[in-house]
Amino acid sequence: MTLPRSRAARLAAALLLAPVALTPMLATPAQAQWTVFDPTNYVQNVLTAARSLQQITNQITSLQNEAQMLINQARNLASLPYSSLQQLQQSVQRTQQLLQQAQNIAYDVQQIDQAFQTKYTNVSMSAPDAQLIADARSRWQNTVGGLQDAMRVQATVVGNIDTNRTQMSALVGASQSATGALQATQAGNQLLALQAQQLADLTAVIAANGRAQALQSAEQAAAAEQGREQRRRFLTPGTGYQPGNAQMFHGN
């Protein structure tokens, strides 16, 4: 039996294609899987790791800066280990005690007014000669006492110079070695306190010298007034000098 031409052609085509379709299934052997290197992915991974490392480095630097800032703040808040307050107070107290020990007429307005009212004002016309002499002696004692007080204050202030020199050297050294702002400020404040103490000593010397000079001038003024009164009494008839006979040598 003869097949139609078209059907025979289709059968021949199927037979020719059959070996080709079956060949991969029969001829492909089992093979292992290989790792594929992707350059683009590798570069991205490296960049990501670098950025992470940079962030960690920045965080470490930030922590170091914060730690240094805390250290600096601690230094700025640290107190100065040296203090000259006690020595300065002792120097001021020594000078002040001498001023409080002023003889006869103290540094007190009421005492000064009372003393000048009784001993340095106009001499009483009715006061006896003994009272005039006693008042003159009291004024002289006040003057001598004022001069002595002034010299004692001067000696104390001179004695404080060596103490002040030691304190100044220590404070300057502490200021130069200060580790923070607070220490430097405290050292500067103590240097100002030392200067104030020296000014207080200078004020005490000026006051003591002025007091001594004032007492001396007041004594001279009172002595001049008393001298006029005693001369008046001497020249007043009946109360002054009475002439008489004086025998120089005794005869045998």
Steps between C-alpha positions, in 0.01 A plus 500: 500500500633830406490788764405841397789729422425753770472240777824334393680830518381562853611155611844545347540835676406346836756222458773749416426719801468216751880436546563868547243532779623187678872583477525753795319266731726210425835675449509770784707371794462615870732799576596693836380866559775774473505833704455798276715817585301821465737805491221751541364333813854472642565871458172587667583275797843660538351849493240404759768360731712814458206723586425291809864520610501878452188532714662297777814713476291818525320365805831415669633850426181654638531297819864603536406868458225468758739331741758776448229762554404337829866494604535870417183580693633309798823698481312827473296411808798381705576722800840653560686277749677801658336766716665806655186616680615402848836674467340816361242506777772464762691794353188716500418398857848592625472847352143541620591400856768767511251762387259385771778529760550871434606670822293761683298628205369215284368509146155592623317820416334536841826447689678751279229762552502444876879521526523819297215653697673443833870533418555671166249784491535844652673494835268579790574836662404363840697173487774482762861478398518135608217417262670684215820301560308171517318575176825591326658176616198300381519658156871424483429136588238484227750629246772258606249215502381591149858499370564164662180357353599621155841337526343172618267497201791575269701213648208259458446603139869455427480155658211414269712573192686170525174308548347679203801418286465129581128504430546687173759249378275207588193656335684589180631144480150361557361729231760393246440131569120528506333217309165667445311825492381470860850450636630796301210715622552398862871574478420843354248568776754411766754732340238776518442412866873530562498841336204602715689391812800708397272800443353441846851508650575820311175653625589402857843665473352818359236506773753440779738765366215746455380436854848560642542822303153619600571438869832680474342799327216508753749491786694792355182702455384427856847574638500839327160585649606382843820703474300816433280429802796437727670820378182693567486367852865578553451860391179552698570711811472305820510159334825510310863515600581669835854641522700428815852502637723212404814417694763342283766418764474438873752688717685347789 
